[in-house]
Amino acid sequence: MEAGYQNTKVNQSFYLQVDDQHKLYVEDCGNTKGQPVIFLHGGPGSEITPSCRLFFDPEKYHIILFDQRGTGKSKPFLSTENNTPFDSVRDMELIREYYGYDNWFVFGGSYGSTLALVYAILHPERVEQLILRGIFLGRQEEIDWLYEGGAAKFYPEAYEKYLSFLSDEEQKNCVHAYYQKIHQGDKEAHQAACRYWTKWESSLLTLLPHFPEENQLSPSEEATAVLESHYFENHMFFEEDNYILNNVHRFNDIPMEIVQGRYDVICPPSSAHQLHQACPKSNLHLVEASGHSPYDPEMLKTIVAIMDQLAE
C-alpha cells in the first residue's frame, strides 16, 4: 500500500449532533480552499481510517470524512435505530451545510457507492462529480450473490465455514438466520454470528485470497456484522428492489468515474457495467489485476490517478 498520499494530517475533528440520538464523528484534512470532496465508507458498518485519505492530494482537495451512524467513533455505537441510507443522506446534507459548500465531489466505494448514488438521486444539484468504486446497487440479487451461494462458487471452503454456523433449515435463508442470531441471540450467539459473518466477507476482499484466523471479534467487525445484517434483512430500506437504476434519470447527467476490479467477488463487475450503460456522462475503469479492496496495488494506483486528473 505504498502508493497514494501518505501522512495526510487531520485539520480538525468534531462531533455533529444529527438527531436526538445520533452524534457523528467528522474530520477533515487537506486544503480548506481546495476542491471539497466527501468520503463515504462502505459496509454498511465500516469506519473511516487514515488509509481513507490515501486517494486525495491534500494540496488540491478539502477532504471531509465521517463515521456513519452506529459505526467507528460515532455515538451510540452499533445503534440500528433511525439507521438507513436515507438517514445518512440527511446527515450528509447537515455536514455540507456545516462546511458551507453549495456542492462537492462525492466519493464512495462498495456500500459507499450505494450511499453516493442515493444522495445523487435526492440531491443531484449538490453533486459536482461522482467517484465510485466497487459498485453495489443494493438489489436483492446482489445480496443473494454474496450471502446465498453466488460468491461461494469462487470460495467454497470459506463459504463452507460460513454455513457451518447454521442448521440445514437456516441455510435456506442465510441472511435472515444470521440477522436473528446477531440481533436476537444471547451475547455468545451474537459474537459468534458476527465472527462467522465477517470472516466470510473478509475472505473475499483482495485479489489474492486472505483467510483470516479465528480470533477475537474487533469492534469494527462487530459493527460490520450488525449493520450489514440490519440493512440486508430490510432490503436496504428501498421502496423498490431496483431503486437506484429506476431513478437513474435523477443523476445520469452528473459526471461520474466508475472504478471496478475485474475480479471483485463481493460486488461483481456486472453492476458497474449496468450503471455505466445507464449514465452517458460516466467513464468505466475496469482494473484487471484487482478484486474488491481499494488497496489492491493497481486499484489504488488507478483511483489516485483519477483523483489527480479531476483536481487539475
Secondary structure, 3 states (H helix, E strand, C coil): CCCCCCCCCEEEEEEEECCCCCEEEEEEEECCCCEEEEEECCCCCCCCCHHHHCCCCCCCEEEEEECCCCCCCCECCCCCCCCCHHHHHHHHHHHHHHHCCCCEEEEEECHHHHHHHHHHHHCHHHEEEEEEECCCCCCHHHHHHHHCCCHHHCCHHHHHHHHHCCCCCHHHHHHHHHHHHHHHCCHHHHHHHHHHHHHHHHCCCCCCCCCCCCCCCCHHHHHHHHHHHHHHHCHHHCCCCCHHHHCHHHCCCCCEEEEEECCCCCCCHHHHHHHHHHCCCEEEEEECCCCCCCCCHHHHHHHHHHHHHHHC
